[in-house]
Amino acid sequence: MELPDWLRGIVLLGRDGLEYRVVGVDADGYLGVILKAAAEVTIPGDVNVTQEDSIRQMQGAEGLNLRTVAVDANGQIIMVPRGSTGNYLGVDADGYMTTVIKGAAGAVLKTLIADDDGRLIARMNAWDGTVMRTVAVDTDGQMIMVPRGQSGHYLGVDSDGYMTTVMKGTYGAVLKTLAADDEGYLVAILKDNSDQWGKKISVGLAELAARLGSPISWDRRGQVVQMLTFENGFGHCIGGTGGVGALVELNSGVFQTGGYSCKLKTGTTVSRSASITTYGDYSPSGRLGFEFTFSMADQPDYVYALGRVWTGMVESRAYMRWVKATNKLQILNSGNVYEDVCAFQLPAVPGLFVSVKVVCDVSQQKWVRLLSRGTEYDISGVFLYQPVSGTHPYFTYQIQANEDAAVSHTIYVDRMIVTTDEP
């Protein structure tokens, strides 16, 4: 064709048997293609279909025969799947494929079953070493499992569903059952192999704490709120003196723990006293304990242990004292009067420290118990003295030496402990 120099036109020929035919394009220049099969079939009665537009049939080989592939009214190929056995897969009225699942039971295929909701029902079997056993489930369908050890013995489970067990430790070639206390806590004893004489030594944790000099080693009930050992000075406590010669100071010559004690020397005039007081910035409730440990160079007329708790409405006074004249320990009752609890002989050796502890229940406004020289005394029948007081909540604990006469005496306070949550 005659075209400008910058354009060139070609005629594309296609081979039709032994003849070449011009390949056509449409008005937009697109190549037109007509697919033809070996045999062509026209649509009967349709005058608008030419030989070139004829519908071709897709065929597949069925053995030696060719079968025409079927389509539906939308021209979609219809396919019917089947297995190698020749059996067709089922399809229901909604178009869902239906199938039956089978499992092998030896050489026999067994159909798996489903419930009314179509859920697969399965029974699990397990080998017990001899035969197959069906795995058990409870009424809620939960699998039941009973654990046991390699020895064949089953683990115990109590009525609340908790697993019960007994822990054992080896003692030489023998297994020993580990002990627990009444609350279920494991009882442990640390043991050295032997002492210098070849004797085995057993030291419990509490005893170990005591031997290491723990300041809470005497009575370990209750949670510690405040504790003073004076090893770091006076800290959050204040000394008080009354009269000529009265003295409050740290002393490194007489102590039980921490390297220091608080020396209290009474005065000979005015109130003739010496005291040390610690403070707490809140009002503990429930059962409180007040403990102190002391020794003396000589005997004052009184030694007081004064616990005071302010709630904002009342003041609870847990007052206790030792009286030299009667050698009695006394507590203050609800009538603001001291009454005897037990006899108490102070040690006459400065290096010998003794401990005293009282427990009171400020919520119930009564005393609970007194511990002295290894003996516990029930004082729960005595009520606390509780005057009304609007002082804001806090507490104090004071140890005081006091005289009746104008004679000075000295005691050493090694520790002061305040506890709460006492049993």
C-alpha positions in Angstrom: 0.0 0.0 0.0 1.1 3.5 -0.7 1.8 5.2 2.7 3.9 8.0 3.9 7.6 7.4 4.5 7.1 7.2 8.3 4.5 4.4 8.1 4.6 1.0 6.5 1.7 -1.4 5.9 2.0 -5.2 5.6 -0.4 -7.9 4.6 -0.4 -10.9 7.0 -1.1 -14.2 5.4 -2.2 -17.4 7.1 -2.0 -20.9 5.6 -5.3 -22.7 5.0 -4.3 -26.2 3.9 -2.4 -25.6 0.6 -3.7 -22.1 0.2 -2.7 -18.8 1.9 -5.3 -16.4 3.0 -5.2 -12.8 4.1 -5.5 -12.4 7.9 -8.2 -9.7 8.6 -8.3 -6.9 11.1 -11.4 -5.0 12.4 -12.1 -1.3 12.1 -9.8 -0.6 15.1 -7.0 -2.5 13.6 -7.3 -5.6 15.9 -6.4 -9.0 14.5 -9.4 -11.2 14.0 -9.1 -14.9 14.8 -11.6 -17.7 14.0 -11.0 -21.0 15.8 -11.9 -24.0 13.7 -12.1 -27.7 14.5 -11.8 -30.7 12.2 -15.5 -30.9 11.9 -17.9 -28.0 12.4 -21.6 -28.0 13.4 -23.9 -25.0 12.8 -26.8 -24.1 15.0 -29.9 -25.3 13.3 -32.5 -22.7 12.5 -30.3 -19.7 13.4 -30.0 -17.8 10.2 -27.6 -15.2 11.9 -24.9 -17.8 12.4 -22.4 -18.1 9.6 -20.0 -20.9 8.9 -17.2 -18.9 10.5 -19.3 -18.3 13.7 -20.2 -21.9 14.2 -20.1 -23.5 17.7 -17.5 -26.1 18.2 -18.0 -29.1 20.4 -15.4 -30.1 23.1 -15.0 -33.8 23.3 -13.2 -36.1 25.7 -12.1 -39.7 25.1 -14.0 -42.4 27.0 -12.0 -45.4 26.2 -12.3 -45.7 22.3 -15.3 -43.3 22.1 -15.3 -39.6 22.0 -18.0 -37.9 24.2 -19.1 -34.4 23.9 -18.4 -32.3 27.0 -21.8 -31.0 28.4 -22.5 -27.4 29.4 -25.5 -25.9 31.1 -27.7 -23.1 30.0 -25.1 -20.6 31.0 -22.4 -22.3 29.0 -20.6 -23.6 32.2 -19.0 -27.0 31.8 -20.8 -29.7 33.8 -18.5 -31.9 35.7 -19.5 -35.0 37.7 -16.6 -36.1 40.0 -16.1 -39.8 40.7 -13.5 -42.1 42.3 -11.2 -44.5 40.6 -13.7 -47.3 41.4 -16.2 -45.6 39.0 -18.6 -44.5 41.8 -19.8 -40.9 41.5 -19.6 -38.4 44.3 -23.0 -37.2 45.6 -24.2 -33.6 45.5 -27.3 -32.5 47.3 -30.1 -30.1 46.1 -28.2 -27.1 47.6 -25.0 -28.0 45.6 -23.1 -29.3 48.6 -20.9 -32.4 48.0 -22.0 -35.2 50.2 -19.6 -37.9 51.4 -19.2 -40.7 53.9 -16.0 -40.9 55.8 -14.6 -44.3 56.6 -11.8 -45.6 58.8 -9.9 -48.9 58.6 -10.7 -51.4 61.3 -8.1 -54.0 60.5 -9.0 -55.1 56.9 -12.5 -53.8 57.1 -13.7 -50.2 56.4 -16.1 -48.8 58.9 -18.3 -45.8 58.3 -17.7 -42.9 60.8 -21.0 -41.7 62.4 -22.3 -38.2 63.1 -24.9 -36.9 65.4 -28.1 -35.0 64.6 -26.1 -31.8 64.2 -23.6 -33.4 61.8 -20.8 -33.5 64.4 -18.5 -36.4 64.1 -18.8 -38.9 66.9 -15.5 -40.5 67.9 -14.6 -43.1 70.5 -10.9 -43.1 71.4 -9.2 -46.3 72.3 -5.8 -46.7 73.9 -3.5 -49.7 74.3 -3.0 -50.8 77.9 -0.3 -53.2 77.0 -2.6 -56.2 76.5 -5.9 -55.0 74.9 -7.4 -51.9 73.5 -9.4 -49.9 76.1 -12.0 -47.2 75.4 -11.0 -43.8 76.9 -13.5 -42.7 79.4 -15.4 -39.4 79.6 -17.7 -37.9 82.2 -21.3 -36.8 81.8 -20.1 -33.4 80.4 -18.0 -35.2 77.8 -14.7 -34.3 79.5 -12.0 -36.9 79.2 -11.2 -38.6 82.5 -7.5 -39.0 83.2 -6.0 -40.8 86.3 -2.3 -40.1 86.6 0.0 -42.7 88.1 3.7 -43.2 88.6 6.0 -45.6 86.8 5.6 -48.1 89.7 1.9 -48.4 88.7 0.5 -46.6 91.8 -2.1 -44.0 91.1 -1.8 -40.4 92.3 -4.4 -39.3 94.9 -7.0 -36.6 94.3 -9.2 -35.3 97.2 -12.9 -34.5 97.2 -12.2 -30.9 96.2 -10.2 -32.0 93.1 -6.8 -31.2 94.6 -3.9 -33.6 93.8 -2.5 -35.0 97.0 1.1 -36.1 97.3 3.7 -37.1 99.9 7.1 -35.8 99.3 10.1 -37.9 100.3 13.8 -37.4 100.6 16.6 -39.9 100.6 18.3 -40.6 103.9 21.1 -42.8 102.9 19.4 -45.7 101.1 16.0 -45.1 102.7 13.3 -42.7 101.6 11.9 -40.5 104.4 8.6 -38.7 104.2 9.0 -34.9 104.5 6.9 -33.4 107.4 4.5 -30.5 107.3 3.0 -28.5 110.2 -0.7 -28.0 111.0 -1.1 -25.3 108.4 0.5 -27.4 105.6 3.9 -25.6 105.7 6.9 -27.7 105.0 9.1 -28.3 108.1 12.8 -28.0 107.1 15.8 -28.7 109.2 19.3 -27.7 108.1 21.9 -30.2 109.1 25.6 -30.2 109.3 27.3 -33.5 108.8 28.7 -33.5 112.3 30.4 -31.4 115.0 34.0 -31.6 116.2 33.1 -34.7 118.2 31.5 -36.5 115.3 27.9 -36.0 116.5 25.3 -35.0 113.9 23.9 -31.5 114.3 20.3 -30.6 113.5 19.5 -26.8 113.3 16.0 -25.7 112.4 15.5 -22.4 110.6 14.1 -20.7 113.7 17.0 -21.9 115.8 19.4 -20.8 113.0 18.0 -17.3 113.1 18.4 -17.2 116.9 22.0 -18.4 116.7 22.8 -15.8 114.0 21.6 -13.1 116.4 18.3 -12.2 114.8 16.6 -9.5 116.9 13.2 -11.3 116.5 14.4 -14.7 117.6 12.7 -14.8 120.9 9.0 -14.9 119.9 8.4 -15.0 116.2 4.7 -14.7 116.1 3.2 -11.6 114.4 4.4 -9.3 111.7 7.0 -6.7 112.7 5.9 -3.1 112.5 8.8 -1.4 114.3 12.1 -2.8 115.6 15.0 -1.1 117.4 18.3 -2.7 118.2 20.3 0.5 118.6 23.1 -0.8 116.4 22.5 2.2 114.1 22.0 4.7 116.8 18.7 6.0 118.2 17.1 6.5 114.8 13.4 7.1 115.1 13.3 7.2 118.9 13.8 9.8 121.5 15.3 9.6 125.0 13.8 11.3 128.0 15.3 12.0 131.5 14.0 13.2 134.8 16.2 14.5 137.7 19.8 15.0 138.5 22.1 12.3 137.1 19.5 10.9 134.7 21.1 9.6 131.5 20.1 8.1 128.1 22.9 7.0 125.9 24.2 4.2 123.5 26.4 1.7 125.3 28.8 -0.7 123.6 29.9 -2.5 126.7 26.7 -4.4 127.5 24.5 -5.7 124.7 22.9 -8.9 123.3 22.5 -8.1 119.6 23.9 -5.5 117.2 26.9 -4.3 119.2 24.9 -1.7 121.2 22.3 -1.3 123.9 20.4 1.8 125.2 21.6 2.7 128.7 18.9 4.2 131.0 20.1 5.7 134.2 17.5 7.2 136.5 17.8 10.6 138.1 17.7 11.4 141.8 15.3 14.4 141.7 12.0 15.5 140.0 10.5 12.4 138.2 13.7 10.3 138.9 13.4 8.5 135.6 15.0 7.7 132.2 13.2 6.5 129.1 13.5 5.7 125.4 10.4 6.1 123.1 9.8 5.0 119.5 7.1 6.3 117.3 4.9 5.0 114.4 3.0 7.1 112.0 -0.2 5.1 111.7 -2.7 3.4 114.0 -2.4 -0.4 113.7 -5.6 -2.4 114.4 -6.3 -5.9 115.6 -3.8 -7.8 117.8 -0.6 -6.0 118.6 2.5 -7.2 120.3 5.0 -5.1 122.4 8.3 -6.9 123.2 11.5 -5.7 124.9 14.7 -7.2 126.1 16.8 -5.7 129.0 19.3 -6.3 131.7 20.5 -4.2 134.6 23.5 -3.2 136.7 21.2 -2.7 139.7 17.5 -2.7 140.4 15.3 0.4 139.9 11.9 0.5 141.7 10.0 0.1 138.5 10.5 -0.8 134.9 7.7 0.2 132.5 6.8 -1.0 129.0 4.2 1.5 127.7 2.4 0.9 124.4 0.0 3.6 123.3 -2.2 3.6 120.2 -4.4 6.6 119.1 -7.2 6.0 116.6 -8.5 9.6 116.4 -11.3 8.7 118.8 -9.7 6.8 121.7 -6.3 6.0 123.1 -5.6 2.4 123.9 -3.0 1.9 126.7 -1.1 -1.4 126.7 0.8 -0.6 129.9 2.9 -3.2 131.7 5.4 -2.8 134.6 7.7 -4.7 136.9 7.6 -3.8 140.6 10.7 -4.3 142.6 8.9 -4.4 146.0 6.8 -7.4 145.0 8.8 -8.9 142.1 5.5 -8.9 140.1 4.7 -8.2 136.5 1.5 -6.1 136.3 -0.8 -4.8 133.5 -3.1 -1.8 133.5 -6.8 -2.7 133.4 -9.8 -0.8 132.1 -10.2 0.9 135.5 -6.7 2.5 135.2 -5.4 0.2 137.9 -2.4 -2.1 137.7 -3.1 -5.8 138.6 -0.7 -8.7 139.1 -0.1 -11.3 136.3 2.9 -13.3 137.5 6.0 -13.3 139.6 9.2 -12.0 138.0 12.7 -12.0 139.4 15.1 -9.6 137.5 18.5 -11.0 136.8 21.3 -9.5 138.9 24.0 -9.9 136.2 24.3 -7.1 133.6 25.2 -9.5 130.8 22.1 -11.6 131.2 19.3 -10.2 129.1 15.6 -11.2 129.6 12.7 -10.7 127.3 9.1 -9.8 128.1 6.2 -9.5 125.6 2.6 -8.6 125.9 -0.1 -8.9 123.3 -3.3 -6.9 123.2 -6.3 -6.6 120.9 -7.1 -2.9 120.4 -10.2 -3.7 118.3 -11.7 -5.8 121.1 -10.3 -3.4 123.8 -8.7 -6.3 125.8 -5.4 -8.0 126.6 -4.5 -11.3 125.1 -1.4 -12.9 126.6 1.9 -12.1 128.4 5.2 -14.0 127.8 7.9 -14.0 130.4 11.0 -16.1 131.0 9.7 -18.9 128.7 6.1 -19.0 130.1 2.9 -17.7 128.5 0.1 -16.3 130.7 -3.5 -15.9 129.5 -4.7 -12.3 130.3 -7.6 -12.3 127.9 -10.0 -11.6 130.8 -8.6 -8.2 131.4 -9.8 -5.1 129.4 -7.6 -2.3 128.2 -7.7 1.2 129.6 -9.1 3.4 126.8 -9.7 7.1 127.5 -11.4 9.2 124.9 -8.9 11.1 122.7 -9.2 13.1 119.5 -5.4 12.8 118.8 -4.7 11.8 115.2 -3.8 8.1 114.6 -0.3 7.0 115.5 1.4 4.9 118.2 4.3 5.1 120.6 6.2 2.5 122.6 8.3 3.5 125.6 10.6 1.7 128.0 11.1 3.6 131.3 13.1 3.0 134.5 11.6 4.9 137.5 12.5 5.4 141.1 10.5 6.0 144.3 13.5 7.3 146.3 16.3 9.6 145.4 18.6 6.8 144.4 19.9 6.2 140.9 19.9 2.8 139.1 20.8 1.6 135.6 19.3 -0.8 133.1 20.3 -1.7 129.5 17.6 -2.1 126.8 18.8 -4.2 123.9 15.8 -4.2 121.6 12.2 -2.9 121.3 9.8 -4.6 118.9 6.2 -3.8 117.9 4.2 -6.4 115.9 0.8 -6.7 114.4 -1.4 -9.6 113.1 -0.6 -11.6 116.2 -2.4 -14.9 116.4 
